[in-house]
Amino acid sequence: MPALLPRIALRIAATCLALAALSVAAAPADSPTLRKIEETGVITFGYRTESPPFAYLDAKRRPIGYSVDICERIVEATRKALGMPELEVRRVVVSSATRMPMLADGSIDLECGVTTNTEERAKFVGFSVTTFVTASRLLSRRSSGIRSIDDLREQPVVSTLSTTSIQYLTAINQARRLDMKILAGLDDYKSLEMVRASRALAFAMDDVLLRSVLSTAPDADDYVISDVALTTEPYAIGLPHGDPVFKRLVDDTIIGLFRSGEIYQIYQRWFQSPIPPRGANLRMPMSEQLQRAIRQPTDMSDAQAYR
């Protein structure tokens, strides 16, 4: 991964943001989202409170994280596009269950969390170009011997409510008649608690989130994450459905971060450095799949595009 970039890279990033703004500056009337933002003087983004390092609260209860940093750049580009430097930013808490409905009904303009772009979701909401790529895997006690879905036949397994992982479990359970008992945790920490309390033998979730919850767990060495991936998960910033002008602004801003290299600084800050509030460090090198998505930006939901 490139080292921290010099000041010139930051100037390039600023130029890219300005170009993104110019690309829509003349056409806010063609965008229902930009028109609403312009009329109300407010842009609203939804964030998660317990999804480090993507979106969570710091010690002062302020939203921070990898996805939040990207959304802050989008907010700045929107200010420039509309010529509204004093544009108010309203930050709204969302959960895995509420994020999609709130995007669909216009309660939020951006969803800045850990959301997989899927074909089914794209029927109701929009997505930016891919900002992160991960894979769903199984977390279990090291002593349990659970390494794959086949080991969970007729056994209890948990995932987090309204996630693609729980959808995958439901589909494969029916297709292969595994007779698993599928449980749902309200968030990733509660899902881990079910494994800790032996209510479930395994926790199915995106591996980066499994690593995140384990990074602060006192008994982390008692657990293992499976080598076998269940699914590929391309994350993106959630957007209102059917607004190509606003999507272009968002995509141009993110691609500007890619082209300038600033995305590597953002990545290093959240995945290869101690992060607040406890100083946990995931020590995760950038995957080849994400590097490819940075070199060749895409908003495809098909997992095959990332393999």
Backbone torsions as a table, in degrees:
resi	resn	phi	psi	omega
1	MET	NA	140.5	179.4
2	PRO	-58.7	147.6	175.6
3	ALA	-70.1	174.3	178.2
4	LEU	-55.2	133.8	-172.5
5	LEU	-84.2	149.5	179.1
6	PRO	-72.6	178.0	-174.7
7	ARG	-58.8	-30.7	-178.1
8	ILE	-61.5	-33.0	178.8
9	ALA	-64.8	-37.2	178.8
10	LEU	-66.9	-34.6	176.5
11	ARG	-66.0	-38.9	176.8
12	ILE	-62.5	-41.4	179.4
13	ALA	-60.7	-43.0	179.4
14	ALA	-62.9	-38.9	177.8
15	THR	-63.3	-41.9	179.4
16	CYS	-62.2	-40.4	177.5
17	LEU	-63.2	-39.7	179.5
18	ALA	-65.5	-41.5	178.0
19	LEU	-64.1	-38.2	177.3
20	ALA	-61.5	-41.3	179.0
21	ALA	-64.4	-43.1	-178.8
22	LEU	-63.8	-28.8	-176.7
23	SER	-64.3	-21.5	-179.9
24	VAL	-124.0	1.6	-173.4
25	ALA	-58.3	-31.1	-175.7
26	ALA	-90.3	-2.4	-171.1
27	ALA	-132.7	34.9	177.5
28	PRO	-61.7	-27.6	-180.0
29	ALA	-64.7	-22.5	180.0
30	ASP	-85.0	-2.1	-178.3
31	SER	-119.6	114.8	177.2
32	PRO	-59.3	-34.6	-179.6
33	THR	-68.9	-49.5	179.7
34	LEU	-64.8	-36.0	178.6
35	ARG	-63.5	-43.6	178.5
36	LYS	-64.2	-43.0	179.6
37	ILE	-62.6	-42.8	-179.8
38	GLU	-64.4	-42.0	-177.4
39	GLU	-70.8	-37.1	-177.0
40	THR	-90.0	-21.3	-175.8
41	GLY	73.3	20.2	-175.9
42	VAL	-137.7	135.3	167.5
43	ILE	-114.0	134.9	-173.9
44	THR	-116.5	125.4	172.5
45	PHE	-124.0	141.3	179.5
46	GLY	-91.4	141.5	-179.7
47	TYR	-138.5	155.0	176.7
48	ARG	-91.0	150.7	-178.8
49	THR	-97.7	-16.4	-174.6
50	GLU	-140.1	48.8	177.8
51	SER	-129.5	57.3	177.5
52	PRO	-66.6	148.5	1.8
53	PRO	-94.5	18.3	-175.6
54	PHE	-85.3	-47.6	-178.8
55	ALA	-159.1	119.6	179.6
56	TYR	-165.2	-177.6	-176.2
57	LEU	-104.0	139.5	175.3
58	ASP	-85.4	-172.5	-176.2
59	ALA	-62.9	-22.7	178.3
60	LYS	-97.8	14.0	177.0
61	ARG	66.5	30.6	176.5
62	ARG	-102.1	140.9	179.0
63	PRO	-69.9	131.7	178.3
64	ILE	-140.5	167.9	174.7
65	GLY	136.4	173.5	-178.9
66	TYR	-58.1	-50.9	-179.3
67	SER	-68.7	-35.4	178.2
68	VAL	-64.1	-42.4	177.7
69	ASP	-58.0	-43.6	179.7
70	ILE	-64.2	-42.3	179.6
71	CYS	-65.8	-34.2	177.2
72	GLU	-62.8	-36.7	176.4
73	ARG	-65.7	-37.3	179.1
74	ILE	-66.9	-39.8	177.1
75	VAL	-59.6	-44.2	-179.6
76	GLU	-63.9	-40.3	177.9
77	ALA	-64.6	-35.8	178.5
78	THR	-66.9	-41.7	176.3
79	ARG	-55.9	-45.0	-178.0
80	LYS	-69.8	-39.3	-179.7
81	ALA	-62.0	-37.6	-177.6
82	LEU	-93.4	-5.5	-176.0
83	GLY	62.7	39.4	-177.0
84	MET	-126.3	76.6	-177.6
85	PRO	-61.9	-22.1	-179.5
86	GLU	-97.1	14.2	-179.7
87	LEU	-52.4	127.1	-179.1
88	GLU	-76.1	141.4	176.3
89	VAL	-109.7	120.4	176.6
90	ARG	-106.3	120.7	-178.5
91	ARG	-104.0	124.5	-172.6
92	VAL	-122.5	133.9	177.9
93	VAL	-72.2	132.6	173.3
94	VAL	-127.3	162.2	176.4
95	SER	-122.7	176.1	177.8
96	SER	-60.9	-27.9	-178.5
97	ALA	-85.5	-30.3	-173.2
98	THR	-98.3	-16.3	-171.4
99	ARG	-60.4	-45.9	-177.5
100	MET	-69.2	-47.1	176.9
101	PRO	-59.2	-36.5	-178.4
102	MET	-70.8	-32.0	172.6
103	LEU	-69.4	-44.4	-175.4
104	ALA	-64.3	-34.6	-177.3
105	ASP	-95.7	5.1	175.8
106	GLY	83.9	10.0	178.8
107	SER	-67.6	-29.6	176.6
108	ILE	-130.7	152.3	179.6
109	ASP	-97.9	-24.3	178.7
110	LEU	-138.5	143.6	174.6
111	GLU	-116.6	112.4	-169.3
112	CYS	-113.7	82.1	-176.1
113	GLY	-148.0	-122.8	-179.2
114	VAL	-133.8	76.1	-172.0
115	THR	-119.6	125.3	179.1
116	THR	-81.6	133.9	173.8
117	ASN	-77.7	114.6	177.4
118	THR	-125.0	156.8	179.6
119	GLU	-61.3	-39.0	-179.0
120	GLU	-67.0	-45.8	179.5
121	ARG	-64.5	-33.3	-177.3
122	ALA	-67.7	-8.1	174.0
123	LYS	-73.6	-20.3	-173.2
124	PHE	-121.6	-25.1	-179.6
125	VAL	-134.9	165.4	176.7
126	GLY	-100.7	166.4	178.4
127	PHE	-138.2	145.6	173.6
128	SER	-75.3	-179.3	167.2
129	VAL	-61.4	158.3	-176.4
130	THR	-64.1	134.4	-179.5
131	THR	-111.6	-13.1	179.9
132	PHE	-162.7	149.7	177.5
133	VAL	-130.8	129.3	178.9
134	THR	-140.3	-174.8	179.0
135	ALA	-137.8	145.4	176.3
136	SER	-83.1	136.1	180.0
137	ARG	-140.3	-178.3	-179.9
138	LEU	-109.0	131.5	170.7
139	LEU	-105.7	133.7	-180.0
140	SER	-151.3	167.8	174.9
141	ARG	-66.1	138.7	-178.1
142	ARG	-56.8	-32.8	-176.9
143	SER	-79.6	-9.2	-173.4
144	SER	-79.7	-23.9	-177.7
145	GLY	78.1	7.8	179.9
146	ILE	-78.2	121.1	-179.4
147	ARG	-130.4	-15.9	-177.7
148	SER	-151.0	169.7	178.0
149	ILE	-58.3	-35.7	-179.4
150	ASP	-60.6	-26.9	179.5
151	ASP	-75.4	-7.8	-176.0
152	LEU	-104.1	10.4	178.0
153	ARG	-56.1	126.5	179.4
154	GLU	63.4	21.4	-178.3
155	GLN	-118.3	158.5	177.4
156	PRO	-80.0	135.2	177.9
157	VAL	-136.5	145.6	-176.6
158	VAL	-120.1	150.1	166.1
159	SER	-144.4	175.9	-175.9
160	THR	-88.8	142.2	-175.7
161	LEU	-52.6	136.2	173.2
162	SER	60.4	36.8	177.0
163	THR	-112.2	163.1	176.6
164	THR	-66.5	-26.8	179.2
165	SER	-66.0	-40.9	179.7
166	ILE	-71.8	-30.9	174.8
167	GLN	-65.5	-40.7	178.1
168	TYR	-63.0	-45.9	179.2
169	LEU	-58.1	-44.1	-179.3
170	THR	-62.7	-44.0	-177.4
171	ALA	-67.6	-45.8	-176.9
172	ILE	-72.5	-29.2	177.0
173	ASN	-62.5	-41.9	179.4
174	GLN	-73.6	-44.3	-175.3
175	ALA	-65.7	-37.9	-175.9
176	ARG	-106.1	4.5	177.5
177	ARG	50.4	54.3	-177.5
178	LEU	-83.8	-16.6	180.0
179	ASP	57.4	33.1	174.9
180	MET	-72.1	150.3	171.2
181	LYS	-95.9	109.3	-174.0
182	ILE	-94.7	121.9	179.8
183	LEU	-109.2	156.5	-179.1
184	ALA	-124.9	125.5	173.6
185	GLY	-94.4	149.8	-179.4
186	LEU	-69.1	-28.8	173.7
187	ASP	-150.5	178.1	-174.1
188	ASP	-65.2	-34.7	-180.0
189	TYR	-67.4	-39.0	178.2
190	LYS	-69.8	-32.4	176.0
191	SER	-65.2	-43.3	177.0
192	LEU	-61.4	-38.2	179.3
193	GLU	-59.7	-33.5	179.3
194	MET	-66.0	-36.7	175.7
195	VAL	-70.5	-41.9	180.0
196	ARG	-60.4	-36.9	-178.6
197	ALA	-88.6	5.6	179.2
198	SER	65.2	20.8	172.9
199	ARG	-77.3	-24.5	176.1
200	ALA	-135.6	148.9	179.3
201	LEU	-85.6	-22.4	-178.0
202	ALA	-151.1	157.9	178.5
203	PHE	-122.0	114.9	178.9
204	ALA	-93.9	122.3	-178.9
205	MET	-166.4	167.2	178.3
206	ASP	-59.7	135.6	-171.2
207	ASP	-61.4	-33.8	179.4
208	VAL	-64.7	-33.8	178.9
209	LEU	-76.4	-33.9	174.5
210	LEU	-63.2	-44.0	178.3
211	ARG	-63.3	-35.1	-179.1
212	SER	-67.0	-46.8	-178.7
213	VAL	-68.4	-29.7	178.5
214	LEU	-75.9	-23.4	-173.5
215	SER	-62.8	-23.8	178.7
216	THR	-115.7	7.4	-179.4
217	ALA	-82.0	130.0	-178.9
218	PRO	-66.8	-22.9	-179.1
219	ASP	-108.4	30.2	-175.0
220	ALA	-55.7	-35.0	-177.9
221	ASP	-67.3	-13.2	-179.9
222	ASP	-80.1	-7.1	-173.1
223	TYR	-119.5	157.6	177.9
224	VAL	-135.9	145.4	176.2
225	ILE	-105.1	132.6	-174.3
226	SER	-62.3	146.6	174.2
227	ASP	-74.1	-33.2	-176.5
228	VAL	-78.3	126.0	177.7
229	ALA	-84.0	140.1	177.1
230	LEU	-86.3	-45.6	-177.7
231	THR	-146.0	164.4	170.4
232	THR	-104.6	135.1	-171.9
233	GLU	-124.6	102.6	174.1
234	PRO	-85.9	113.5	179.1
235	TYR	-82.4	150.0	176.9
236	ALA	-151.4	166.7	173.5
237	ILE	-82.0	127.4	-179.7
238	GLY	-76.4	141.0	-176.1
239	LEU	-133.9	164.0	172.1
240	PRO	-62.2	149.8	-178.4
241	HIS	-76.7	142.9	170.4
242	GLY	68.9	37.3	178.3
243	ASP	-131.2	79.1	-175.3
244	PRO	-64.0	-29.1	179.8
245	VAL	-67.7	-46.7	178.1
246	PHE	-66.3	-39.7	177.7
247	LYS	-60.1	-39.6	179.5
248	ARG	-63.2	-40.7	176.4
249	LEU	-60.3	-47.5	-179.4
250	VAL	-63.1	-48.3	-178.7
251	ASP	-62.9	-43.1	179.9
252	ASP	-62.1	-36.8	178.5
253	THR	-65.3	-46.9	-179.4
254	ILE	-65.9	-43.4	178.6
255	ILE	-63.7	-32.3	173.7
256	GLY	-60.5	-39.6	175.9
257	LEU	-64.7	-37.3	178.4
258	PHE	-66.2	-49.3	-173.8
259	ARG	-66.6	-37.3	-178.7
260	SER	-77.4	-20.5	-175.5
261	GLY	90.2	-2.9	-179.0
262	GLU	-61.9	-26.2	180.0
263	ILE	-59.2	-30.1	179.6
264	TYR	-69.6	-34.6	175.6
265	GLN	-66.5	-43.6	179.3
266	ILE	-62.6	-43.8	179.5
267	TYR	-61.4	-47.6	-178.3
268	GLN	-60.2	-37.6	-179.0
269	ARG	-61.2	-38.5	-171.1
270	TRP	-103.1	-18.8	-175.8
271	PHE	-119.4	-10.8	-177.5
272	GLN	-134.3	21.4	179.5
273	SER	-141.6	158.2	173.2
274	PRO	-62.5	134.0	-179.3
275	ILE	-117.2	151.4	179.4
276	PRO	-70.9	159.9	0.8
277	PRO	-93.0	-9.1	-172.7
278	ARG	-104.1	-0.8	178.9
279	GLY	76.4	20.5	178.2
280	ALA	-68.0	144.7	178.9
281	ASN	-128.2	116.9	-178.7
282	LEU	-72.5	-23.7	179.0
283	ARG	51.2	47.6	-177.5
284	MET	-103.9	111.0	173.1
285	PRO	-62.7	151.6	178.1
286	MET	-67.8	131.0	-178.1
287	SER	-70.7	156.5	176.5
288	GLU	-62.9	-34.1	179.1
289	GLN	-62.4	-41.7	178.6
290	LEU	-71.7	-39.9	177.3
291	GLN	-58.3	-39.3	178.8
292	ARG	-66.8	-39.3	179.1
293	ALA	-67.6	-26.9	176.4
294	ILE	-75.4	-42.6	179.4
295	ARG	-68.7	-37.2	-177.3
296	GLN	-129.3	80.6	-175.2
297	PRO	-56.3	140.0	-179.0
298	THR	-149.0	151.5	172.4
299	ASP	-113.9	23.2	-179.0
300	MET	-69.4	140.7	176.5
301	SER	-94.4	-15.7	-178.0
302	ASP	-65.1	120.6	-178.1
303	ALA	-60.8	-28.6	-178.2
304	GLN	-62.2	-25.0	-179.0
305	ALA	-68.5	-14.9	-175.5
306	TYR	-110.8	6.5	-176.4
307	ARG	-104.0	NA	NA
